[in-house]
Amino acid sequence: MAAQSIVADLLEEQRATKRRINVLATGLRWELYGGWGEANGLVFDFGDSPEQRTEIAPWLASGDPLYFVELLPRAPLPDHPHGAVLELARTYDLPGSADWPHLYVGPSVANLWRVAGTTGELSKQIADFVFGNPTKLAAEYNSVAGYLNRAPDLPIVLYPPNQLYALEAADLDASRLRPIANSWPVNFEGAQAEIGQAAQSASQLWVVMVFEGRGDPQRQIESWLNTHLYRMSEQWFGPVRVLRYATMPDATPTLRTVGAVFGEQIELSSAVVADTATSSGGAIRMALNWRYVAATTVSYKFFTHIFDADGQLIAQYDGIPQGGLAPTDSWTPGQSLNDLFAVTLPPDLPSGVYTIRVGMYDPASGQRLLITQGASPGIDSLEVEQFAVK
């Protein structure tokens, strides 16, 4: 029978992938269930009426494969049933259809369709199921929209993508919004490519995230951002984060070898300043390469201070390396790490030459680490570059 062949093929796939497989069927439900059973997956009937409709978002959110069984010509599937994009896996003959003329007209087959993707509406259902419905955070998104409407007119990347509806309702210009990973399961390589495309159209971009750990527990998207773009700022609106990044420079800047060890534990191996000439209100893009010399149990922060010719502090950037994703107490001796960030300069900054100094400190005590080896031993910060404001 067709049901036995379908079960045999699905069991073979299950052994290969080690994933449960769920099946939706208009017919053959009990025949399939008899050979399949809950130990292997779930078999459900489905229909178009509200009473019969099966919500498949939770099943797809699990990452388990989902199949539809179609019986032709008696029960053809609608296009994109329940918002699923299907691809044909296999066709099976149904013997004995001549014995049931009231059910079958001519030869009959069973098609096994694999869910290969999702439409926009189903993607939204899945995102709502995984992340929660962002429209319930109306007050927070109104604040986000107000903040971004007053901020520079830059592309706005959204993860998860269902934030689009909440921000549109908050009267944020929809032409600026770039929802990424708008299908399930999330294609992280594709999502990273989408961010890269958005970054090509502007010198900076915004990224809005909420509850992203639910659908990206390894923080792959934020990790890509922090290692490919220059992190500038982070603003919280309840659970909603608004991040700002500067994009890559057009030309490759000069790398400066440093070799200064802070506290006998962390070496600043090299520094790159992408902007040695800028204007008032601009951003200084930097890349610091750190090397872990000796073990530590402290999560140190680094600081980057910019001084004018009179020694006055005019801008700074403090943070845990790679936007908080690579704390120093998680490194292993000998490990190297590249940290990209950008320091925003204040408006109306006078023209002149400015100096950049870098150091490390314990955020719990505020105590700075002294340089113990390499350039300028005994001091608590190191000059890495000068730049000009025109």
MIGU-104044 format. One record per residue (C-alpha): residue in three letters; x negated, y, z. Coordinates in steps of 0.2 Angstrom, whole numbers, plus 5000, padded with zeros to 4 digits. Layout:
BEGIN
aa,c1,c2,c3
ALA,X,Y,Z $
...
% end
This chain:
BEGIN
aa,c1,c2,c3
MET,5000,5000,5000 $
ALA,4995,5018,4997 $
ALA,4996,5022,5016 $
GLN,4983,5008,5019 $
SER,4971,5015,5006 $
ILE,4973,5033,5013 $
VAL,4969,5027,5030 $
ALA,4954,5017,5025 $
ASP,4947,5032,5015 $
LEU,4950,5044,5030 $
LEU,4942,5032,5042 $
GLU,4927,5031,5031 $
GLU,4926,5050,5031 $
GLN,4928,5050,5050 $
ARG,4914,5038,5053 $
ALA,4903,5049,5042 $
THR,4907,5066,5049 $
LYS,4911,5060,5067 $
ARG,4926,5072,5068 $
ARG,4945,5068,5071 $
ILE,4955,5070,5056 $
ASN,4973,5076,5056 $
VAL,4986,5073,5043 $
LEU,5002,5081,5038 $
ALA,5014,5071,5027 $
THR,5031,5073,5019 $
GLY,5033,5054,5018 $
LEU,5023,5039,5023 $
ARG,5022,5046,5040 $
TRP,5026,5030,5050 $
GLU,5015,5020,5038 $
LEU,5001,5032,5041 $
TYR,5003,5033,5059 $
GLY,5003,5014,5061 $
GLY,4986,5013,5053 $
TRP,4979,5029,5060 $
GLY,4985,5032,5077 $
GLU,4981,5046,5090 $
ALA,4964,5039,5093 $
ASN,4959,5044,5076 $
GLY,4969,5060,5074 $
LEU,4987,5066,5073 $
VAL,5000,5063,5059 $
PHE,5014,5075,5058 $
ASP,5029,5078,5046 $
PHE,5031,5095,5040 $
GLY,5044,5106,5032 $
ASP,5049,5123,5028 $
SER,5063,5126,5040 $
PRO,5059,5135,5056 $
GLU,5064,5119,5066 $
GLN,5052,5108,5056 $
ARG,5038,5120,5052 $
THR,5021,5114,5060 $
GLU,5009,5128,5065 $
ILE,4992,5122,5059 $
ALA,4982,5136,5065 $
PRO,4977,5127,5081 $
TRP,4972,5112,5072 $
LEU,4961,5122,5060 $
ALA,4954,5132,5074 $
SER,4947,5116,5081 $
GLY,4936,5113,5066 $
ASP,4943,5096,5063 $
PRO,4947,5091,5045 $
LEU,4966,5093,5040 $
TYR,4974,5084,5025 $
PHE,4991,5085,5017 $
VAL,4999,5069,5009 $
GLU,5011,5073,4994 $
LEU,5023,5061,4986 $
LEU,5026,5064,4968 $
PRO,5039,5067,4960 $
ARG,5050,5066,4975 $
ALA,5042,5079,4987 $
PRO,5030,5091,4979 $
LEU,5020,5102,4989 $
PRO,5023,5121,4988 $
ASP,5008,5132,4983 $
HIS,4998,5136,4999 $
PRO,5009,5126,5011 $
HIS,5008,5135,5028 $
GLY,4995,5147,5021 $
ALA,4982,5133,5017 $
VAL,4971,5132,5002 $
LEU,4970,5114,4996 $
GLU,4959,5104,4985 $
LEU,4963,5087,4978 $
ALA,4954,5073,4987 $
ARG,4961,5058,4979 $
THR,4977,5051,4970 $
TYR,4985,5034,4975 $
ASP,4998,5024,4965 $
LEU,5014,5020,4974 $
PRO,5019,5002,4969 $
GLY,5037,4997,4971 $
SER,5045,5013,4967 $
ALA,5056,5004,4954 $
ASP,5064,4995,4968 $
TRP,5070,5012,4975 $
PRO,5079,5021,4960 $
HIS,5088,5033,4972 $
LEU,5072,5039,4979 $
TYR,5060,5038,4964 $
VAL,5062,5043,4946 $
GLY,5049,5035,4936 $
PRO,5031,5031,4942 $
SER,5026,5038,4959 $
VAL,5010,5043,4966 $
ALA,5003,5050,4983 $
ASN,4991,5064,4982 $
LEU,4979,5067,4997 $
TRP,4974,5085,4998 $
ARG,4961,5092,5009 $
VAL,4962,5109,5017 $
ALA,4948,5119,5009 $
GLY,4952,5137,5015 $
THR,4966,5149,5021 $
THR,4976,5163,5014 $
GLY,4975,5180,5023 $
GLU,4991,5177,5033 $
LEU,4985,5160,5040 $
SER,4967,5167,5043 $
LYS,4976,5180,5054 $
GLN,4986,5167,5063 $
ILE,4969,5157,5066 $
ALA,4960,5173,5072 $
ASP,4975,5177,5084 $
PHE,4974,5160,5091 $
VAL,4955,5160,5093 $
PHE,4952,5178,5099 $
GLY,4969,5184,5104 $
ASN,4980,5197,5096 $
PRO,4971,5213,5096 $
THR,4987,5223,5094 $
LYS,4990,5220,5112 $
LEU,4975,5231,5116 $
ALA,4984,5246,5108 $
ALA,4978,5259,5120 $
GLU,4960,5253,5118 $
TYR,4961,5253,5099 $
ASN,4969,5271,5099 $
SER,4953,5276,5108 $
VAL,4942,5267,5096 $
ALA,4951,5275,5081 $
GLY,4949,5293,5089 $
TYR,4931,5290,5093 $
LEU,4927,5284,5075 $
ASN,4938,5298,5067 $
ARG,4927,5311,5076 $
ALA,4911,5301,5072 $
PRO,4901,5301,5055 $
ASP,4911,5294,5040 $
LEU,4902,5277,5039 $
PRO,4908,5259,5034 $
ILE,4916,5250,5049 $
VAL,4912,5231,5050 $
LEU,4925,5221,5060 $
TYR,4923,5205,5068 $
PRO,4934,5196,5071 $
PRO,4943,5202,5055 $
ASN,4961,5203,5063 $
GLN,4956,5219,5071 $
LEU,4960,5227,5055 $
TYR,4979,5227,5059 $
ALA,4976,5236,5076 $
LEU,4965,5249,5069 $
GLU,4976,5253,5054 $
ALA,4991,5255,5067 $
ALA,4979,5267,5076 $
ASP,4978,5278,5060 $
LEU,4960,5274,5056 $
ASP,4956,5276,5038 $
ALA,4958,5259,5030 $
SER,4946,5262,5016 $
ARG,4932,5262,5029 $
LEU,4936,5245,5036 $
ARG,4926,5230,5031 $
PRO,4934,5214,5040 $
ILE,4921,5200,5038 $
ALA,4923,5181,5040 $
ASN,4941,5182,5034 $
SER,4943,5163,5033 $
TRP,4941,5148,5044 $
PRO,4930,5140,5049 $
VAL,4919,5155,5050 $
ASN,4905,5154,5036 $
PHE,4892,5164,5046 $
GLU,4880,5165,5031 $
GLY,4894,5172,5021 $
ALA,4898,5184,5035 $
GLN,4880,5190,5036 $
ALA,4880,5193,5017 $
GLU,4896,5203,5019 $
ILE,4887,5214,5032 $
GLY,4872,5216,5020 $
GLN,4883,5222,5006 $
ALA,4891,5235,5018 $
ALA,4874,5241,5023 $
GLN,4869,5244,5006 $
SER,4882,5258,5003 $
ALA,4876,5269,5018 $
SER,4861,5274,5029 $
GLN,4871,5268,5044 $
LEU,4886,5258,5049 $
TRP,4898,5255,5063 $
VAL,4902,5237,5070 $
VAL,4918,5234,5080 $
MET,4918,5218,5090 $
VAL,4931,5211,5103 $
PHE,4930,5194,5111 $
GLU,4918,5188,5098 $
GLY,4910,5175,5109 $
ARG,4926,5164,5107 $
GLY,4923,5162,5089 $
ASP,4904,5164,5089 $
PRO,4898,5157,5105 $
GLN,4880,5157,5099 $
ARG,4881,5176,5094 $
GLN,4875,5173,5076 $
ILE,4883,5188,5069 $
GLU,4876,5200,5082 $
SER,4859,5191,5082 $
TRP,4858,5194,5063 $
LEU,4863,5212,5065 $
ASN,4849,5215,5079 $
THR,4836,5207,5068 $
HIS,4840,5215,5051 $
LEU,4846,5232,5055 $
TYR,4841,5245,5068 $
ARG,4852,5246,5083 $
MET,4857,5264,5088 $
SER,4870,5264,5101 $
GLU,4884,5254,5110 $
GLN,4901,5261,5116 $
TRP,4914,5251,5126 $
PHE,4933,5254,5125 $
GLY,4939,5241,5138 $
PRO,4934,5224,5130 $
VAL,4931,5232,5113 $
ARG,4913,5236,5108 $
VAL,4908,5249,5095 $
LEU,4890,5247,5089 $
ARG,4881,5258,5078 $
TYR,4866,5253,5067 $
ALA,4854,5261,5055 $
THR,4850,5252,5039 $
MET,4833,5247,5032 $
PRO,4822,5260,5025 $
ASP,4819,5261,5006 $
ALA,4800,5259,5007 $
THR,4790,5248,5018 $
PRO,4783,5258,5033 $
THR,4765,5256,5039 $
LEU,4762,5243,5053 $
ARG,4751,5249,5068 $
THR,4742,5236,5078 $
VAL,4743,5240,5097 $
GLY,4737,5225,5107 $
ALA,4742,5233,5124 $
VAL,4747,5221,5138 $
PHE,4760,5227,5151 $
GLY,4759,5219,5169 $
GLU,4748,5205,5162 $
GLN,4764,5197,5155 $
ILE,4770,5205,5140 $
GLU,4760,5212,5125 $
LEU,4765,5225,5113 $
SER,4756,5218,5098 $
SER,4761,5231,5085 $
ALA,4773,5245,5081 $
VAL,4781,5251,5065 $
VAL,4790,5268,5064 $
ALA,4800,5269,5048 $
ASP,4803,5288,5049 $
THR,4787,5299,5051 $
ALA,4796,5314,5044 $
THR,4815,5318,5048 $
SER,4827,5331,5051 $
SER,4836,5338,5066 $
GLY,4850,5326,5072 $
GLY,4842,5311,5062 $
ALA,4837,5294,5068 $
ILE,4819,5287,5071 $
ARG,4819,5269,5066 $
MET,4807,5258,5075 $
ALA,4801,5240,5076 $
LEU,4791,5234,5091 $
ASN,4783,5216,5091 $
TRP,4781,5209,5108 $
ARG,4772,5193,5113 $
TYR,4775,5184,5129 $
VAL,4758,5182,5138 $
ALA,4763,5174,5155 $
ALA,4779,5168,5162 $
THR,4790,5179,5172 $
THR,4807,5178,5181 $
VAL,4811,5196,5178 $
SER,4822,5203,5164 $
TYR,4812,5218,5160 $
LYS,4819,5233,5150 $
PHE,4808,5243,5137 $
PHE,4809,5261,5135 $
THR,4805,5272,5120 $
HIS,4803,5291,5125 $
ILE,4801,5305,5112 $
PHE,4792,5321,5118 $
ASP,4790,5338,5111 $
ALA,4774,5347,5110 $
ASP,4777,5354,5128 $
GLY,4779,5337,5135 $
GLN,4798,5338,5137 $
LEU,4808,5323,5135 $
ILE,4820,5326,5121 $
ALA,4827,5308,5116 $
GLN,4826,5290,5122 $
TYR,4831,5272,5120 $
ASP,4831,5259,5134 $
GLY,4836,5241,5132 $
ILE,4834,5223,5134 $
PRO,4825,5216,5118 $
GLN,4836,5213,5103 $
GLY,4851,5221,5110 $
GLY,4852,5211,5126 $
LEU,4851,5194,5117 $
ALA,4833,5191,5121 $
PRO,4829,5195,5139 $
THR,4811,5193,5144 $
ASP,4815,5179,5157 $
SER,4821,5168,5143 $
TRP,4805,5169,5133 $
THR,4791,5155,5133 $
PRO,4773,5159,5134 $
GLY,4765,5163,5117 $
GLN,4782,5167,5109 $
SER,4783,5183,5098 $
LEU,4798,5193,5095 $
ASN,4802,5208,5084 $
ASP,4814,5221,5091 $
LEU,4823,5233,5079 $
PHE,4831,5249,5085 $
ALA,4833,5268,5082 $
VAL,4832,5283,5093 $
THR,4845,5297,5088 $
LEU,4837,5314,5089 $
PRO,4848,5329,5096 $
PRO,4855,5342,5084 $
ASP,4847,5359,5082 $
LEU,4830,5351,5086 $
PRO,4816,5364,5082 $
SER,4804,5359,5068 $
GLY,4787,5353,5074 $
VAL,4777,5337,5079 $
TYR,4785,5325,5091 $
THR,4777,5310,5101 $
ILE,4784,5293,5104 $
ARG,4779,5283,5119 $
VAL,4784,5265,5124 $
GLY,4784,5256,5140 $
MET,4792,5242,5151 $
TYR,4801,5243,5168 $
ASP,4810,5232,5180 $
PRO,4829,5238,5180 $
ALA,4832,5232,5197 $
SER,4818,5243,5205 $
GLY,4814,5256,5191 $
GLN,4796,5251,5193 $
ARG,4786,5253,5177 $
LEU,4773,5240,5172 $
LEU,4756,5246,5170 $
ILE,4745,5242,5155 $
THR,4732,5229,5161 $
GLN,4723,5225,5145 $
GLY,4720,5233,5128 $
ALA,4723,5252,5124 $
SER,4724,5264,5139 $
PRO,4723,5252,5154 $
GLY,4731,5259,5170 $
ILE,4744,5269,5163 $
ASP,4763,5265,5162 $
SER,4767,5270,5144 $
LEU,4758,5270,5127 $
GLU,4759,5283,5113 $
VAL,4763,5273,5097 $
GLU,4766,5287,5084 $
GLN,4769,5305,5080 $
PHE,4782,5311,5068 $
ALA,4787,5328,5061 $
VAL,4804,5337,5061 $
LYS,4806,5349,5046 $
% end
